[in-house]
Amino acid sequence: MRIVELIIEEEEDSLFAGIDAISIVEHPAIEENFVALNQQKEYKLAEADTDKRLLTGALLIPNKTIYRKDGEDEYYIYFTRETVRKASEMFLMNGYQNNSTFEHRLELSGLSLVESWIVEDEVKDKSQIYDMDLPIGTWVGTMKVTNEEVWQDFVKTGKVKGFSIEGYFVEKSKKEELSKEIEAGLELLKIKQMILEAEMKLESYTDYPESASNNAKRALEWAEKNGWGSCGEATGKKRASQIANKEPLSRDTISRMASYKRHQQNKDVPYSEGCGGLMWDAWGGTSGIEWAINKLKKLDNEKN
């Protein structure tokens, strides 16, 4: 089974590269649970047990293989120390401290990253206070939970046990290390993936509003004249082209459109002044993203 290194490409160092949200989940992929800090003593105060409502845990562990499956393609991914550090720095620089979800699906409010650090020493690191045996280079974070429902229904009941990150990374090429036999196998996987995607089109949808297509067309026309700059050309152009041409959208694509709502605070940024407005419209704009949210709810209700 192949092992893939995920990286943040230098030219992708923009508002939409790297990690853009932290999710609280029941089964964290990195297999490290967080420590729920409550009823802890304040060392600077003489008295006081206070409910801090803090969650501390590993956000990303370097060189740890994580199983993935896309269709029939099974493989492992991992991040180097350099990528982990870079992702942690970009997350804070982009101001995403308040971006959080539940199981990568439900957007949450009332969770904020209030502390973040990289493990530099396995013995003297702060994580040792909580009996967390983490390797050097691990990104550790503490989130403050002010959402009463999240704390009572998810944390105190044990429904969530750790953190999981979500964002945009690219696969580092390892072609020079592949034998001809493996390359042939990868080509076969591509063919199988094409067949799978063709089958998935049978369950695709085109009932998104005309205004969403117009938003995407407007973004494409501007980008054709001025270029995408550092705004994620490959992803933005693909999504805008799909929506502008009224192509069928799979449930997975609709889910990605719905999750893009977390970027709405940047939707009014003029095209000429940054990525916010351009990328917002490339994903269908407000009408397209709202349609995706409602469509996803409807599909899930029908499935249930």
C-alpha positions as CSV (number, residue, x, y, z in Angstrom):
1,M,0.0,0.0,0.0
2,R,1.5,3.4,-1.0
3,I,2.4,6.1,1.5
4,V,1.8,9.7,0.4
5,E,3.4,12.8,1.9
6,L,1.0,15.8,2.0
7,I,2.5,19.3,1.7
8,I,1.6,22.9,1.4
9,E,3.0,24.1,-1.9
10,E,4.9,27.4,-1.8
11,E,2.7,28.9,-4.5
12,E,-0.4,27.9,-2.5
13,D,0.6,30.0,0.6
14,S,-2.6,32.0,0.5
15,L,-5.8,32.4,2.5
16,F,-7.1,29.0,1.2
17,A,-4.0,26.8,1.7
18,G,-3.3,24.6,4.7
19,I,-5.7,24.0,7.7
20,D,-8.9,26.1,7.9
21,A,-10.8,24.5,10.7
22,I,-10.4,22.2,13.7
23,S,-13.0,19.5,14.2
24,I,-14.0,17.7,17.4
25,V,-14.6,14.0,16.6
26,E,-15.2,10.7,18.3
27,H,-12.5,8.8,16.4
28,P,-9.5,11.1,15.7
29,A,-7.4,9.9,12.8
30,I,-4.2,10.6,14.6
31,E,-5.4,8.3,17.5
32,E,-4.7,10.8,20.2
33,N,-7.5,11.8,22.6
34,F,-7.6,15.2,24.2
35,V,-7.6,16.0,27.9
36,A,-10.8,17.8,29.1
37,L,-9.6,20.4,31.6
38,N,-12.3,21.3,34.2
39,Q,-12.3,21.6,37.9
40,Q,-8.6,22.5,37.7
41,K,-6.9,24.6,40.3
42,E,-5.6,28.0,39.4
43,Y,-2.0,27.9,40.8
44,K,-1.8,31.7,41.1
45,L,-4.9,31.8,43.3
46,A,-5.1,30.7,46.9
47,E,-8.5,29.1,46.5
48,A,-10.7,28.1,43.7
49,D,-11.7,25.1,41.7
50,T,-13.1,26.6,38.6
51,D,-14.7,25.1,35.5
52,K,-12.2,26.1,32.8
53,R,-13.9,24.2,30.0
54,L,-10.6,23.7,28.0
55,L,-9.8,20.8,25.7
56,T,-6.1,20.1,25.2
57,G,-4.8,17.5,22.6
58,A,-2.7,16.8,19.6
59,L,-3.8,18.5,16.4
60,L,-1.2,17.0,14.1
61,I,1.6,14.5,14.6
62,P,4.5,14.4,12.2
63,N,5.5,11.3,10.3
64,K,2.4,9.4,11.6
65,T,0.7,7.4,8.9
66,I,-3.0,7.9,8.6
67,Y,-5.2,5.4,6.6
68,R,-7.2,6.8,3.7
69,K,-9.6,5.3,1.1
70,D,-10.8,7.0,-2.0
71,G,-13.1,4.7,-3.9
72,E,-11.0,1.6,-4.4
73,D,-7.8,3.4,-3.8
74,E,-6.4,2.7,-0.3
75,Y,-3.2,4.4,0.9
76,Y,-1.6,6.2,3.9
77,I,-0.8,9.9,4.2
78,Y,1.6,11.6,6.5
79,F,3.0,15.1,7.3
80,T,6.6,16.0,8.0
81,R,7.7,18.2,10.9
82,E,8.2,21.1,8.6
83,T,4.7,20.8,7.2
84,V,3.1,20.4,10.6
85,R,4.9,23.6,11.8
86,K,4.0,25.5,8.7
87,A,0.3,24.5,8.9
88,S,0.1,25.5,12.6
89,E,1.7,28.9,11.8
90,M,-0.6,29.6,8.8
91,F,-3.7,28.6,10.8
92,L,-3.0,31.4,13.3
93,M,-1.8,33.9,10.7
94,N,-5.0,33.5,8.7
95,G,-7.0,34.1,11.8
96,Y,-8.9,30.8,11.9
97,Q,-8.8,30.4,15.7
98,N,-12.6,30.3,15.9
99,N,-13.2,27.9,12.9
100,S,-14.5,24.6,14.3
101,T,-16.8,21.8,13.3
102,F,-18.3,18.6,14.7
103,E,-17.2,15.4,12.8
104,H,-16.2,17.6,9.8
105,R,-19.9,18.2,9.0
106,L,-21.6,20.5,11.4
107,E,-20.1,24.0,11.8
108,L,-19.9,25.0,15.5
109,S,-19.7,28.3,17.3
110,G,-18.3,28.9,20.8
111,L,-15.0,27.0,20.3
112,S,-11.8,28.9,20.0
113,L,-8.1,27.9,19.9
114,V,-6.6,29.8,22.8
115,E,-3.2,28.0,23.0
116,S,-1.0,26.5,20.4
117,W,2.5,25.0,20.5
118,I,4.9,22.6,18.9
119,V,6.5,19.9,21.0
120,E,10.2,20.7,21.2
121,D,11.3,18.3,24.0
122,E,9.6,15.0,24.8
123,V,10.5,15.2,28.5
124,K,10.1,18.9,29.4
125,D,7.2,19.7,27.1
126,K,3.9,21.0,28.7
127,S,2.0,18.0,27.3
128,Q,3.7,15.9,29.9
129,I,1.6,17.5,32.6
130,Y,-1.4,15.8,31.0
131,D,0.4,12.4,30.5
132,M,0.4,12.9,26.8
133,D,3.3,10.9,25.2
134,L,3.8,12.9,22.0
135,P,6.8,13.0,19.6
136,I,8.9,16.0,18.9
137,G,7.3,18.2,16.2
138,T,3.7,17.5,17.3
139,W,1.3,20.4,17.1
140,V,-0.7,20.7,20.3
141,G,-3.6,23.0,21.0
142,T,-6.0,24.0,23.7
143,M,-9.6,25.0,22.7
144,K,-11.9,27.0,25.0
145,V,-15.5,25.8,24.9
146,T,-18.0,28.5,25.6
147,N,-20.9,26.8,23.9
148,E,-23.0,25.2,26.6
149,E,-24.6,22.6,24.3
150,V,-21.3,21.5,22.9
151,W,-19.8,21.1,26.4
152,Q,-22.8,19.2,27.9
153,D,-23.9,17.1,24.9
154,F,-20.5,16.3,23.2
155,V,-17.7,16.7,25.7
156,K,-19.2,15.6,29.0
157,T,-20.9,12.7,27.4
158,G,-17.7,11.5,25.8
159,K,-19.2,11.7,22.3
160,V,-16.0,13.5,21.2
161,K,-12.6,12.3,22.2
162,G,-10.1,14.2,20.1
163,F,-9.2,16.8,17.4
164,S,-9.1,16.3,13.7
165,I,-7.9,19.0,11.2
166,E,-9.5,19.9,7.9
167,G,-8.0,22.0,5.1
168,Y,-6.2,21.9,1.8
169,F,-2.9,20.1,1.1
170,V,-1.4,18.6,-2.1
171,E,0.4,15.3,-2.7
172,K,4.1,15.5,-3.0
173,S,5.4,13.6,-6.1
174,K,7.2,10.4,-5.4
175,K,7.4,9.2,-9.0
176,E,11.1,8.9,-9.0
177,E,10.8,6.2,-6.4
178,L,8.1,4.2,-8.2
179,S,8.9,1.1,-10.2
180,K,7.3,0.4,-13.6
181,E,5.1,-2.2,-11.9
182,I,3.7,0.3,-9.4
183,E,3.2,3.0,-12.1
184,A,1.1,0.5,-14.1
185,G,-0.9,-0.2,-11.0
186,L,-1.5,3.5,-10.4
187,E,-2.7,3.9,-14.0
188,L,-5.2,1.0,-13.4
189,L,-6.4,2.8,-10.3
190,K,-7.0,6.0,-12.3
191,I,-9.1,4.0,-14.8
192,K,-11.1,2.5,-12.0
193,Q,-11.6,6.0,-10.5
194,M,-12.8,7.3,-13.8
195,I,-15.4,4.5,-13.9
196,L,-16.4,5.2,-10.3
197,E,-16.8,9.0,-11.1
198,A,-18.9,8.1,-14.2
199,E,-21.2,6.0,-12.0
200,M,-21.4,8.7,-9.4
201,K,-22.8,11.1,-12.0
202,L,-26.0,9.1,-11.9
203,E,-26.5,10.6,-8.4
204,S,-25.6,14.1,-9.3
205,Y,-27.7,17.3,-9.2
206,T,-28.2,20.4,-11.4
207,D,-31.0,22.1,-9.6
208,Y,-28.8,24.9,-8.2
209,P,-30.0,28.5,-8.9
210,E,-29.1,30.4,-12.0
211,S,-27.7,33.1,-9.9
212,A,-25.1,30.7,-8.6
213,S,-24.0,30.0,-12.2
214,N,-23.9,33.8,-12.9
215,N,-21.7,34.3,-9.8
216,A,-19.2,31.6,-11.0
217,K,-19.2,33.1,-14.6
218,R,-18.4,36.5,-13.2
219,A,-15.4,35.0,-11.2
220,L,-14.2,33.1,-14.3
221,E,-14.4,36.2,-16.5
222,W,-12.4,38.3,-14.1
223,A,-9.8,35.6,-13.6
224,E,-9.4,35.1,-17.4
225,K,-8.5,38.8,-17.7
226,N,-6.5,39.3,-14.5
227,G,-5.4,35.8,-13.4
228,W,-6.1,33.9,-10.2
229,G,-3.0,35.2,-8.4
230,S,-2.5,33.4,-5.2
231,C,-6.2,32.4,-4.9
232,G,-6.0,28.7,-5.5
233,E,-6.3,28.5,-9.3
234,A,-6.8,24.8,-9.7
235,T,-9.6,24.3,-7.2
236,G,-11.3,27.7,-7.9
237,K,-11.2,27.3,-11.6
238,K,-12.6,23.7,-11.5
239,R,-15.4,24.6,-9.2
240,A,-16.3,27.8,-11.0
241,S,-16.3,26.0,-14.4
242,Q,-18.6,23.2,-13.1
243,I,-21.1,25.7,-11.7
244,A,-20.9,28.2,-14.6
245,N,-21.6,25.4,-17.1
246,K,-24.5,23.9,-15.0
247,E,-22.7,20.6,-14.8
248,P,-24.1,17.9,-12.5
249,L,-22.7,18.1,-8.9
250,S,-22.1,15.1,-6.8
251,R,-23.0,14.9,-3.1
252,D,-19.4,15.2,-2.2
253,T,-19.1,18.4,-4.2
254,I,-22.3,19.8,-2.7
255,S,-20.9,19.0,0.8
256,R,-17.7,21.0,-0.1
257,M,-19.8,23.9,-1.3
258,A,-21.8,23.9,1.9
259,S,-18.7,23.8,4.1
260,Y,-17.3,26.8,2.2
261,K,-19.8,29.0,4.2
262,R,-17.0,29.3,6.8
263,H,-15.4,31.8,4.5
264,Q,-18.4,34.1,4.3
265,Q,-16.6,36.8,6.4
266,N,-14.4,37.4,3.3
267,K,-17.1,37.4,0.7
268,D,-17.3,41.2,0.3
269,V,-13.5,41.6,-0.4
270,P,-13.3,43.2,-4.0
271,Y,-11.8,40.9,-6.6
272,S,-8.9,43.4,-7.1
273,E,-8.0,43.5,-3.4
274,G,-7.8,39.8,-2.4
275,C,-9.1,36.3,-2.7
276,G,-12.3,36.6,-0.6
277,G,-14.9,37.8,-3.0
278,L,-13.4,36.0,-6.0
279,M,-13.3,32.6,-4.4
280,W,-16.7,33.1,-2.8
281,D,-18.3,33.7,-6.2
282,A,-16.2,30.9,-7.8
283,W,-18.0,28.5,-5.4
284,G,-21.4,29.9,-6.5
285,G,-21.6,32.9,-4.2
286,T,-24.2,33.2,-1.4
287,S,-27.1,31.7,-3.5
288,G,-25.0,28.7,-4.5
289,I,-23.6,28.0,-1.0
290,E,-27.0,28.4,0.7
291,W,-28.5,26.0,-1.9
292,A,-25.8,23.5,-1.1
293,I,-26.5,23.7,2.6
294,N,-30.2,23.1,2.1
295,K,-29.7,20.5,-0.5
296,L,-27.3,18.6,1.8
297,K,-29.9,18.6,4.6
298,K,-32.6,17.3,2.2
299,L,-30.4,14.5,0.9
300,D,-29.4,13.4,4.4
301,N,-33.1,13.5,5.5
302,E,-34.1,11.4,2.6
303,K,-31.3,8.9,3.3
304,N,-32.3,8.7,6.9
